[in-house]
Amino acid sequence: MRIDELPTPALVVDLDLLDANIARMGAAWPGTRLRPHAKAFKCTSLARRLADAGHTAFCTATLREIAGLAAAGLGDDLLLANEVVDADRLRAVIEGAPDARITIAVDSVETIDAAARAGVHEVLIDVNVGMPRCGCDPADAGRLADAARARGLVARGVMGYEGHLMTEPVDQGAKVESAMALLLDAHDQVGGDVISGGGTGSWSKNHWVTELQAGSFTLMDTHYEAAGVGFAKAMRLQLTVVSVNGTGGWATADGGLKALGMDHGNSSIDGADIWYHADEHTVFSMRDGAPLPAVGDRVTVWPAHVDPTVSQHEQLWVTRGDEVVDRWPVDLRNW
Amino acid sequence: MRIDELPTPALVVDLDLLDANIARMGAAWPGTRLRPHAKAFKCTSLARRLADAGHTAFCTATLREIAGLAAAGLGDDLLLANEVVDADRLRAVIEGAPDARITIAVDSVETIDAAARAGVHEVLIDVNVGMPRCGCDPADAGRLADAARARGLVARGVMGYEGHLMTEPVDQGAKVESAMALLLDAHDQVGGDVISGGGTGSWSKNHWVTELQAGSFTLMDTHYEAAGVGFAKAMRLQLTVVSVNGTGGWATADGGLKALGMDHGNSSIDGADIWYHADEHTVFSMRDGAPLPAVGDRVTVWPAHVDPTVSQHEQLWVTRGDEVVDRWPVDLRNW
């Protein structure tokens, strides 16, 4: 099958560009120095491709991602970089994956208690390094590590995500260094082998973590492209034009905001202005006097945010050139 | 099970409020005068509840919604209020639902051709009544109806969605009347029994259509609530607080923009300010000096846009009071 024979809306991944992105990141962060973040792609087939390139330790944001990666035989070293207080659910996932190594982030006595009750063996102390979200005060990290060890947990080290600096345009390197100084201070208190952090936006600037938590680099989006992070847009949304209004000067394609993450604003079409995304439509006009497409023409939409675009689809169509070579289920979505 | 025992994030529907919304709408638009729009709820269990209240004719935006409603035995009168050019896929859906009555919107010779080749029997001429999207020029409706009839299709009438006026604050009634004048003019050219249009935002103002295409009224959201449309918010996102930063004054709950439609901006928490939604987190502070919740507390989030919130979930948890009484699969999502 060729790309233009796919039923639309179709989320399409260019395999050569994906492989090039993995190779580029792997050159800087080889093997388990990279901890690919599965929340970006939610797909064990894509995770398998990363593992085949030597990146066998994965980062996740949900228990479903942990369970799915473990079930796919990708459980060498799974990190839930997120807090959990539901000990029953956590226990079910741990017990359902007896062969997996599962490490959980904790940032409070409550999350340490949940981990201990759930039968977790290993934790990272999650440290707030400047973005308001999860993570303890850096000064609290040692106390929490002691509390974890008192409950029989192994503290492998620390994690801290400088998410507020991913697309920072001014002095990004110095600001990342300051954020990581907080993490290193916490690590001095906690000990352990692991200092986990960073992301696609800081991959070339964060020289302090022992492992990089990056996922978006695999598929990319217009938001990270605009920030100049240096990877190729390997994922697109393929649509079909279903209506054209020549008098009004707009065309309408058959996929919209239910097929796209909208938190970073509208997506992009090369040479066109998107007027708006509706539930199942994208309405656009052409720039520079270019003619409108015809009903039945295909149109390529570049998503603004990879993570919540992927999570709205049940599959990724994998292509080489114009040929569809595989279909990868988005099998890690939902919770 | 009680609400506060649900694994989170959980999308929860209050059955009594849902029934009250259906009853209120049904009093104004009884039986098949209401054509509930399944795109809002994407759930055959909820559709069944509408059918049991006499609303047995459904509106849809995707072929998956058509196929799913037909498979669930809800195919009395299904309208795809959207354009299709993929005749093969349309034919497969038509042939897969031999007992269903399926009507397709058309707005061009290309969509008429696809419908004829797919074996469709009945169409509505889709008319543009002021919102840039699909729909023919009103002056073209008669010509398209003739073209459809020349291909052996039955033109049941017209449809036109005044979507740009759903939350219009100034002279909404007069503006809806002007939009519907375009639709009535098109209907004069086309004939047939059906004049289909309107939505939750114009349910009390549109006196010209023979059937109302409304879906959001069932579950509602903060966007329509702010517009004062008069239905109750029957759907909420239930989260658990997983991290609290007392010094910084914020709390973090375990669901975010992957569990919420974001095109209408942030959702709402009563008595709180939402700082932002991340992929799997909602960060918020309390207003008026109210204390922050504790780790493990539940929090209720009111979605800003019902349609793209539902479509990100695999189930609706149905409650009466604090009791969970059912689990309805969101079985009409994807395409």
Boltz contact constraints between the chains, C-beta under 6 A:
constraints:
  - contact:
      token1: [A, 7]
      token2: [B, 89]
      max_distance: 6.0
  - contact:
      token1: [A, 9]
      token2: [B, 335]
      max_distance: 6.0
  - contact:
      token1: [A, 39]
      token2: [B, 279]
      max_distance: 6.0
  - contact:
      token1: [A, 61]
      token2: [B, 280]
      max_distance: 6.0
  - contact:
      token1: [A, 83]
      token2: [B, 242]
      max_distance: 6.0
  - contact:
      token1: [A, 83]
      token2: [B, 243]
      max_distance: 6.0
  - contact:
      token1: [A, 85]
      token2: [B, 242]
      max_distance: 6.0
  - contact:
      token1: [A, 85]
      token2: [B, 296]
      max_distance: 6.0
  - contact:
      token1: [A, 89]
      token2: [B, 7]
      max_distance: 6.0
  - contact:
      token1: [A, 107]
      token2: [B, 243]
      max_distance: 6.0
  - contact:
      token1: [A, 108]
      token2: [B, 295]
      max_distance: 6.0
  - contact:
      token1: [A, 110]
      token2: [B, 295]
      max_distance: 6.0
  - contact:
      token1: [A, 110]
      token2: [B, 296]
      max_distance: 6.0
  - contact:
      token1: [A, 132]
      token2: [B, 248]
      max_distance: 6.0
  - contact:
      token1: [A, 132]
      token2: [B, 250]
      max_distance: 6.0
  - contact:
      token1: [A, 132]
      token2: [B, 283]
      max_distance: 6.0
  - contact:
      token1: [A, 133]
      token2: [B, 252]
      max_distance: 6.0
  - contact:
      token1: [A, 133]
      token2: [B, 281]
      max_distance: 6.0
  - contact:
      token1: [A, 133]
      token2: [B, 283]
      max_distance: 6.0
  - contact:
      token1: [A, 134]
      token2: [B, 243]
      max_distance: 6.0
  - contact:
      token1: [A, 134]
      token2: [B, 252]
      max_distance: 6.0
  - contact:
      token1: [A, 242]
      token2: [B, 83]
      max_distance: 6.0
  - contact:
      token1: [A, 242]
      token2: [B, 85]
      max_distance: 6.0
  - contact:
      token1: [A, 243]
      token2: [B, 83]
      max_distance: 6.0
  - contact:
      token1: [A, 243]
      token2: [B, 107]
      max_distance: 6.0
  - contact:
      token1: [A, 243]
      token2: [B, 134]
      max_distance: 6.0
  - contact:
      token1: [A, 248]
      token2: [B, 132]
      max_distance: 6.0
  - contact:
      token1: [A, 250]
      token2: [B, 132]
      max_distance: 6.0
  - contact:
      token1: [A, 252]
      token2: [B, 133]
      max_distance: 6.0
  - contact:
      token1: [A, 252]
      token2: [B, 134]
      max_distance: 6.0
  - contact:
      token1: [A, 257]
      token2: [B, 263]
      max_distance: 6.0
  - contact:
      token1: [A, 257]
      token2: [B, 308]
      max_distance: 6.0
  - contact:
      token1: [A, 258]
      token2: [B, 308]
      max_distance: 6.0
  - contact:
      token1: [A, 258]
      token2: [B, 311]
      max_distance: 6.0
  - contact:
      token1: [A, 262]
      token2: [B, 262]
      max_distance: 6.0
  - contact:
      token1: [A, 262]
      token2: [B, 263]
      max_distance: 6.0
  - contact:
      token1: [A, 263]
      token2: [B, 257]
      max_distance: 6.0
  - contact:
      token1: [A, 263]
      token2: [B, 262]
      max_distance: 6.0
  - contact:
      token1: [A, 279]
      token2: [B, 39]
      max_distance: 6.0
  - contact:
      token1: [A, 279]
      token2: [B, 307]
      max_distance: 6.0
  - contact:
      token1: [A, 280]
      token2: [B, 61]
      max_distance: 6.0
  - contact:
      token1: [A, 281]
      token2: [B, 133]
      max_distance: 6.0
  - contact:
      token1: [A, 283]
      token2: [B, 132]
      max_distance: 6.0
  - contact:
      token1: [A, 283]
      token2: [B, 133]
      max_distance: 6.0
  - contact:
      token1: [A, 295]
      token2: [B, 108]
      max_distance: 6.0
  - contact:
      token1: [A, 295]
      token2: [B, 110]
      max_distance: 6.0
  - contact:
      token1: [A, 296]
      token2: [B, 85]
      max_distance: 6.0
  - contact:
      token1: [A, 296]
      token2: [B, 110]
      max_distance: 6.0
  - contact:
      token1: [A, 307]
      token2: [B, 279]
      max_distance: 6.0
  - contact:
      token1: [A, 308]
      token2: [B, 257]
      max_distance: 6.0
  - contact:
      token1: [A, 308]
      token2: [B, 258]
      max_distance: 6.0
  - contact:
      token1: [A, 311]
      token2: [B, 258]
      max_distance: 6.0
  - contact:
      token1: [A, 314]
      token2: [B, 334]
      max_distance: 6.0
  - contact:
      token1: [A, 334]
      token2: [B, 314]
      max_distance: 6.0
  - contact:
      token1: [A, 335]
      token2: [B, 9]
      max_distance: 6.0
